[in-house]
Amino acid sequence: MNKEEYRMQLKDWLSSIQGAVQDENIRQKAEHLSFIMNDEHSSEEEWYELAESIAEDIIPQDAMRDVAVGGHQLPPLPYRYDALEPFISKEIMYLHHQKHHQSYVDGLNQAELALKRARRTNDFKMIKHWERELAFNGAGHYLHCIFWFSMSPSGKQKPTGQMLRLIEQSFESYDAFKSQFSAAAKQVEGVGWAILVWAPRSQRLEILQAERHQFLSQWDVIPLLTLDVWEHAYYLQYLNEKATYVDRWWNVVDWREPEARLKQAQQVKWAPF
Ligand code: MN
């Protein structure tokens, strides 16, 4: 198919999704697609990328499949193993993806299935072990998913638009952000990650070091319900009876907050792997 045929096909497709285009976000993207399709300097890859992102937006919420317990999969790399050379060698990419990431996926599935068995048998004596495995492998899997898809041999090398505005708002300038991110990465003690995060509470970006990602979160998840078990939360009343405090805490729990958070958190959807 040549460029002109592809343009016609996309135009037909855009008119076939008129209904969905009422949505403000989709309408803007569709408008932008029509605009760049008429720009001789834009490439078919750019059209395809934008069309794909529009298609994702109009998939109804329940059509986006969830990942079953123990059903995580290694995502295919969006480029070849040698694509990032000379910056990252083919050998590293192959081992890193095929062996290391795969082992996180396997370990995460194993932990999820073990916890499923524990719930069925009401036997939680290994809970600490499996929660550690869940965090170590879950963080590994989720962070690598972000990592692979945030690289490309022919990607966008500088943020623009909303991302750039927020970087400037949060860190003063793109250069200052880059310096802090690099410094954070270089000074992660031992093993870990540098991570740019969005803080919904402060509506700002932040840079964090995940020193040893297994302590003890999955780094791609949104907290809904929390129970403070620091000593200051119960010691004056319960002394060392932490278990009693936990059992009695259920009398004052209020699910309205977790439910409201869930509703908002569900707006965020990553590709299922
Ligand atoms: Mn890695």
Residues whose N, C-alpha, C, O or C-beta is under 5 A from the ligand:
A	BS01	MN	none
